[in-house]
Structures are given as C-alpha cells and as structure tokens.
Amino acid sequence: MYVFIAIIFIAELVLAKDIICWIYRADKKVKALDKTVADNAPILLSAIKKFRQCICVTQDYIEKGIQFLEKKKIEFWQRIINLVLIYLILLIMKVKFKKAATYCQYAVFLKECWDSIPVVGSL
C-alpha cells in the first residue's frame, strides 16, 4: 500500500515539475514579447500620430472640395438665371426694338466670351 502511495506521489512530482517548466518557458516568452512591445512603443506612437495627421489632412481636403463644389453650384445657377433673364429681355426687345436687339445680342455675345475666359487663381 505504501508503495502505491509513493508511486502516485512521485508521478505528481513529475507532473508538477513539467507544469512548472512549462510556466517558466511561457514566462520567458511573455517577457521577451513585452520587451519587444516596449521597444517598439515609441515607433508605434509616432506612427499613430502620423496616421491621425493624415486623417485630419484628408478631412480638410474633403471639406474644401465640398465647399468648392457648393461654390461652383451657386455660380452655375447664377449664370443660368442671368442667361434666362438676358434672353427674356432680348425677346421683349426684339419684338419692340429691332435695332436695339441687335446691339443687345452683341452685348450677350461679348459677355459669354468674357465669362468663358478662365480666371487666374480660381483653379
């Protein structure tokens, strides 16, 4: 009976030794991984800061693009309204004043030519 208890006790000691060795090896690996993380932490932090800056710059460009498109939309509608008004005035004048209508057509042609010239700095 004592031999059976001694064998079980020795088996438990061998098993405990294996578990302790496994824990010791795992602890070494965790310490090595922790060291690499600690060594790379400044690099990771600077990369995260650069990524945040990149996102902010991209957001600024998107907002500026949206503002540019809104401005161009307003300009487009203003031009459409101007053309409609001018052609209505021409239509009214053409009925009443043939000679004045010709001069107004020349004025519209000059205005359209002037509007088609690109403005420096608006690109």
N, C-alpha and C positions, 0 to 999 in steps of 0.2 A: 504494500500500500504506500509506503514512504517513497519507494522508487517511482511510482506513478505520479505522485505529487511533485517530486524532484524533476521529472521529465517535463511536466506541464510548466513548472516554474522556469526551467531553462528555455523552453520554447517561447514563453512570454518575454524573457530577457532578450532573446534573439530578435523577436518581433519588435520589441521596444527599441533595440539598437538600430534596426532598419528604419523605423519611423523617425528616430532622432537624426539619422544620417540624411534621410530624405528632406526633413525640415531644414537641416543645416545647409544642404545644397540649394534648396529653394530660397533660403535667406540670402545666400551669396548672389544668386541670380537677381533677386529683387534689389539688393544693394547696388549691383552693377547697373541695372536698369535705372535706378534712382539717380546714380551718378551721371549717366548719360543725359537724363532728362534735366538734371540740374545744370549740366554743362551747356546744353542747348537752349535753356530757358531764355537767355538774352537774345539769341538769334530768333527764336520763335516770337518773342515780344516785339522785336523790331519788324518782323515780317507781318505781324498782325496790325501794327501801326501803319505800315505802308499800305496794306490792304484796305484799311479804313480810309486813308487819304485817297486812294484810288476810287473808292466808292463815293466819297464826297465830291471829287472832281467830276466823276461821271454824272452824278446827280445834278451838279451845277450846269454841265453841258446840256443835259436833257431839259432842264428848266429854261435855259437860254434858247434852246431850239424851239420849245413850246411858245415862248414869248415872241420869237421871230416869226413863227407861223401865224400867231394871232395878229401880229402887226401886218403881215402880208395879206391876211384875210380881210382886215379892215381896209387896207389900201385897195384891194381888188373891188370890194363893194363900193368904195368911194368912186373909183374910176367908172364902174358900171353906171352908177347914178349920174355922174357927170355926163357920160356919153348919152344916156337916155334923155336927160334934160336938154342937152345941146341939140340933139336930133329933133326933139319936140319943138324947140324954138325954131330950128331950121324949117321944119314942116309948116309951122304957122307963118313964118316969114316968106316961105316960098309961095304960099297962096297969095299973100298980100303984096310983097315986095320982091319982084324977081331979081332986080339988080343987087339989092342988099343981101339976098340969099346967096348969091354967088360969092360975095365977099366973106360971108359967114362960113361958107364951105371952105374957102381958102384958110380962114382962121382955124377951123376944126382940123384941117389937114396939117397946118403948122403945129397945132397943139399935140396932135397924135405923133408927129415926128419928134417933137420936143420930149414927150413922155417916153418914147422908145429909147432915148439916149440914156445909157446906164449912168447912175450917179456914183461918183467915186466915194468909197467908204461904206456903201450900202451892201456889199457882198458879204 
